[in-house]
Amino acid sequence: MADINRQDIIRGMMAEVDGLSYNMASASLEAVLTCVTKALSNHQSIMLSDFGKFGVRRRRARIGSHPRTHQPITIPEVVVPSFIPSPHLKKLVQQPHEPNSDISR
């Protein structure tokens, strides 16, 4: 199963919406990604019904070890994006899938 890229999503959007041009699908995808990116960079969360919740999570500082020297090092606190899938999405992912199905149809 191959990974899906931006072009595959655009083609999938065109297949889902009759009359949607490549340029409009591309602009729509870019607008959604820009909105999500801006919200996350402002530490806001995004809740999409039946899909999931995008947010940010703070990882506390901790002690790790250097991979070569095995000396203890301090790993600083960091804020990372996170995603929590909805129960509906979890259920869909657990269902058996068709081997040759993909987003672009």
C-alpha positions as CSV (number, residue, x, y, z in Angstrom):
1,M,0.0,0.0,0.0
2,A,1.5,3.3,-1.1
3,D,1.5,6.5,0.9
4,I,-1.0,9.2,-0.2
5,N,0.5,12.5,-1.1
6,R,-1.0,16.0,-1.8
7,Q,-1.7,15.2,-5.4
8,D,-3.7,12.1,-4.5
9,I,-5.8,14.1,-2.0
10,I,-6.5,16.7,-4.7
11,R,-7.6,14.0,-7.2
12,G,-9.7,12.4,-4.4
13,M,-11.4,15.7,-3.8
14,M,-12.2,16.1,-7.5
15,A,-13.7,12.6,-7.5
16,E,-15.9,13.4,-4.5
17,V,-17.3,16.8,-5.8
18,D,-18.7,17.0,-9.3
19,G,-17.4,19.9,-11.3
20,L,-14.5,20.7,-8.9
21,S,-11.5,21.8,-10.9
22,Y,-7.9,20.9,-10.1
23,N,-7.1,24.5,-9.2
24,M,-10.1,24.9,-6.9
25,A,-9.4,21.6,-5.1
26,S,-5.7,22.6,-4.7
27,A,-6.7,26.0,-3.4
28,S,-9.2,24.4,-1.0
29,L,-6.7,22.0,0.4
30,E,-4.1,24.7,0.8
31,A,-6.7,26.9,2.7
32,V,-7.6,24.1,5.1
33,L,-3.9,23.3,5.8
34,T,-3.2,26.9,6.3
35,C,-6.0,27.3,8.8
36,V,-4.9,24.1,10.7
37,T,-1.3,25.3,10.8
38,K,-2.2,28.8,12.0
39,A,-4.4,27.4,14.8
40,L,-1.8,24.9,16.0
41,S,0.9,27.5,15.9
42,N,-1.3,29.6,18.2
43,H,-1.8,26.6,20.5
44,Q,-5.4,26.2,19.6
45,S,-7.1,22.9,19.0
46,I,-9.3,22.0,16.0
47,M,-12.2,19.6,16.4
48,L,-13.6,17.9,13.3
49,S,-16.7,15.8,13.9
50,D,-16.4,12.2,13.0
51,F,-12.7,12.7,12.2
52,G,-10.8,13.8,15.3
53,K,-9.1,16.5,17.2
54,F,-5.8,18.3,16.3
55,G,-4.0,20.0,19.1
56,V,-0.7,20.7,20.7
57,R,0.9,18.7,23.5
58,R,3.8,19.7,25.7
59,R,6.5,17.2,26.3
60,R,8.2,17.7,29.6
61,A,12.0,18.0,29.9
62,R,13.6,14.7,30.7
63,I,17.0,13.0,31.0
64,G,18.1,10.8,28.1
65,S,21.3,9.3,27.0
66,H,23.6,10.3,24.1
67,P,23.4,7.4,21.6
68,R,27.2,7.1,21.0
69,T,28.6,7.9,24.4
70,H,25.7,6.8,26.6
71,Q,26.3,9.9,28.7
72,P,23.2,11.4,30.3
73,I,21.9,14.5,28.6
74,T,18.9,16.8,29.3
75,I,16.3,16.8,26.6
76,P,14.5,20.1,26.8
77,E,10.7,20.7,27.0
78,V,9.1,20.9,23.6
79,V,5.6,21.6,22.2
80,V,4.5,19.1,19.5
81,P,1.4,18.7,17.3
82,S,-0.9,15.9,18.2
83,F,-4.0,14.1,16.7
84,I,-6.7,12.2,18.6
85,P,-8.9,10.2,16.2
86,S,-12.7,10.2,16.8
87,P,-14.4,6.9,17.7
88,H,-16.0,7.0,14.2
89,L,-12.6,7.2,12.5
90,K,-11.2,4.4,14.7
91,K,-14.1,2.2,13.8
92,L,-13.6,2.9,10.1
93,V,-9.9,2.1,10.3
94,Q,-10.5,-1.2,12.0
95,Q,-12.8,-2.4,9.3
96,P,-11.4,-4.7,6.6
97,H,-10.4,-2.8,3.5
98,E,-10.2,-3.6,-0.2
99,P,-6.6,-4.2,-1.3
100,N,-6.7,-1.9,-4.4
101,S,-8.8,0.9,-3.0
102,D,-7.3,4.4,-2.6
103,I,-8.4,7.9,-2.1
104,S,-8.2,8.9,-5.8
105,R,-10.6,6.2,-6.9
